[in-house]
C-alpha cells in the first residue's frame, strides 16, 4: 500500500504542498498542463531550488498578470468542471474548495452559495489548490497521514482586518485535527493548507511504519528565525500492509434514561453518520445500573454526533478522543446463489486472498422471499464465493 506522510514542523500552505509534491517527483509540466485548462490567462508555475536554514527545497511561485477579481465558490467550481482535468482531479479540487467554503460561510454567518472568497479566490490560491489536487492524483497514493499541525502565533492581516493566528477560517478547518504547540510569531498554516489537510488526510500522528522511497521538500516563502520553513513529504510503502485511518470515539454514561430512549438515540446516531454504535452495561454511583453509549465516527461528524447525544439522551456531558484504526481493504461484491443474488463485501490484506462477508439485509430479503432459514442463505453465499476462486 502506497502511503504519504506530511511532516508539518513549520505548518502547511498550498504553495508548500504543491512544492513538496513536485520535489517528490510529480512532473511540474503535467500540473501546469492541467492548470492551463482552467482558462486563467497568463498563469505560469515557476519552480526554483532554494535553501531554508541550510536545507535544500523546492519553492513554487505562481506567476500571473495583476487581477482584482473576487470569486464565489460556484465561479471556481464552474471553472474546474469546464477544465480538461480528470474526474478524480476535479473531485479532489472541488472537495477542497467546498470544505474551505463551508468554513468561510460559518465564520461569516452566510451560506455556501453566498460566501465571498478573498485571498483564496485569487489566481495564486486557485493554482495552489487545483495544482495540489492534480499532484495528489498523479502521485497515486492509497493513504495520507500527517503530523500534528502547528499554526504559529501572533496576528495576521487579511481582507477583513487584523486577526489572531490561527485566522478564523483556518481555525474552523482545523477542528478535530491535532494541533502542535508553536511559539513562532508567524502564520504557519494558511486556510489553503488547512483545507488540504482537513479534506485529504486519513490519520494524524507520528510517522507510521513505512518503507520510505523518496522525500519531497516544499519551501515556504519566508525565512523563519529558529527553524527551516519546510514541509516534508515522505512517500513509501506501508510496512504493515493494512489500511488505516483516524476515527473519533464519542461516548457518554446514562443511568436515568429508559431503554426506548437509548434505542431511539442509537438509530439517530446511525443517521448522523456514525461508523459504529454500541452500548455497554455499567454500574454507576450509588450502585445504580446504567449504560454507556459509545460511538465511532469520522472527524467531520463529531459535532453532529455530540448534538444527537445531548438532544436525545439529556446527558450532561460527553467524552471524545481520536483513535487510530487499522482495517482491511474492502469493496462491494455480489455472488449468485440458488436463492438469488447476495450482496456483500470483499475484505483483504495486501498480498493475501480476500474473504467475503454477505450483507444481512440482502440475505434476510432472500430468506423471507424464499421461505428458507437465514443461515441457509449465508451458507449458499459462502459456497458461491468459494466456487468463484
Secondary structure, DSSP 8 states (H G I E B T S, - for coil): -EEEEEE-TT---HHHHHHHHHHTT--HHHHHHHHHTTT-TT-EEEEEEEEETTEEEEEEEEE--------BHHHHHHHHHTSS--HHHHHHHHHHHHHHHHHHHHHHT--TTT-B-SGGGSHHHHHHHHHHHHHHHHHT-SEEEE--EE---SEEEETTEEEESS-HHHHHHTTTS-EE----SS--S-HHHHHHHHHH--EESS--SEEEEEEEEEE-SS--SSS--EEEEEEEEESS--EEEEEEEEEEEESS--HHHHHHHHHHHHHTT-SEEEEEEEE-GGG-EEEEEEEEE-GGGHHHHHHHHHHHH--S--EEEEEEEEE-EEEEEEEEETTEEEEEEEEE-TTS--EEEE-HHHHHHHHHHHT--HHHHHHHHHHHHHHH-
